[in-house]
Amino acid sequence: MAKRIGVLTSGGDAPGMNAAIRTVVRAAIHYNMEPWAVYRGYHGLIRGEVEPLNSRSVSGIIQRGGTILKSARSDHFRTKEGQKKAAATLEENGIDSLIVIGGDGSFKGALALQELGIKIIGIPATIDNDIACTDYSIGFDTAVNTVMEAVNKIRDTASSHERVYVVEVMGRDSGYIALFSGLAGGADVILIPEVPYDMAKVCEQIQAANQKGKTYNIVMVAEGVGQPQSPTGEFLVDESPSLAIARYIQQHTGYETRITILGHIQRGGAPTVRDRLLASRLAYHAIELIYQGKSGKMVGEVDQIVRSWDLSFALAQDKQLNLDYYHLSNILSSI
Ligand code: F6P
């Protein structure tokens, strides 16, 4: 009997997940293995939502955002009992290897399954780009392009009305989306969780820019920056940091300020070329590893070379944000 491989997507969806699923399925068939779908991530695995796939199951999906396998968060899977049920589904269906497409939470789940005897390989896919041992995770490039297009549009209205726009983007603990789309979108100020910020300085930056002739401003804020602190030290508490940031800017500069929270549109849309190529290359390597009998690995691309790392090692690393981008943006916006 050909070796059976399960594939699931888990956590927040990311554009390019479908391109990865397509490659997993077709590369598995290429290596004479049987690809099986696991629907709704670990939640579906516990409930036995599995079925075989063929090469036509993944026709016409390379260009689609989201994930045809669906995604879900599962509290049950966090328990030992849930993990045993999930492993039992795989065993009952003769699936001994599982490819997990997702972010760090999904990979922790994969390691739990490995302890129960399942061979696992992780493929990094999250728009946050907060996974170490790969320059980019699947979905990040599409997300930053989506944000950049939105910023282009916001610029039109910001310039017409001569306002400040606070644009909040995703990135729970990571400033990658804010930093890359902020630099590419020409933001005046970029606030990211990796660099503490001071609202008095933010206002000074905006005022200095406008004294040099700027008539509108874009302030890019990562959702994970935390609440702003006022110069006197007290917290300004609001539902989202960008609301408090915008209110503070308007009060302290007198400039009319608006807020745009881009939200989940950042997670959708057709994947870019970069994401499709990355997804295809990483997924192919994942299948090669399974074919070689490997387990406990994460595939990644560094300096355009695809390779693999121990998943536990990758999870233990902090993804480093290249602050050169931050300093460059500050220089360009201050001239
Ligand atoms: O992990 C990706 C991500 O998009 C984060 O940037 C964001 O904070 C989170 O998912 C939102 O998750 P949910 O879809 O559960 O609201």
Residues whose N, C-alpha, C, O or C-beta is under 5 A from the ligand:
A	BS01	F6P	G12 D128 M170 G171 R172
